Structure formats: structure tokens, C-alpha cells
Amino acid sequence: TFVLSEVDKFSDGTLHKILEKLDNMVKDFRLFKYNPGMTTRIWSEDDKTRSKEFMEVIEHRLKLRRIFKILKSFVGGRLRDVDYRLIQRTE
């Protein structure tokens, strides 16, 4: 099982895959679709809320990584095809 503090250890590609599968499982409520051995497992409300919290942490981590990547290129002096006047501050 994943612990929320372990999210930092994964690459962006792995986090995107995990996020996509969790999103499908939470929305479809079909846990056994991705793991056939879990057909008898009951998908409880606690599982749903834990998965949603985990998805929020992953989305936040990916957002931070994108922001730092943009800032790194900005500070490094590399020109990008980004109009920095259009960038809005997000909460």
C-alpha cells in the first residue's frame, strides 16, 4: 500500500498512471476491473475517501513539479514559448 508521504519518491509518469487508475476506480466503483483478484472485496466509503485524498495529494505534487520546472527554466534564462504576463497566480 502507498503512504501519502511516499508520493515524492515517484516519477511524473508513474504518478500520472496511478492517478488515472485511482480516478477510474473512484468514479466507476469497479475495483476488480484493475485487479481481478479483488472481485470479492467490498469498496467501502473509507476506501473511497482515502483514494480521493490520495488523488488530491498526487495532483498537488504534479502541479508543484510543473511550477518548479517552469520556474527553473525561467531562472535559468532559457527562453520558452510562454507569455509570462498571462500566467495567473493559483491557490
Helices and strands as residue ranges (DSSP letters): G 4-9, H 12-28, G 31-33, G 36-38, H 45-75
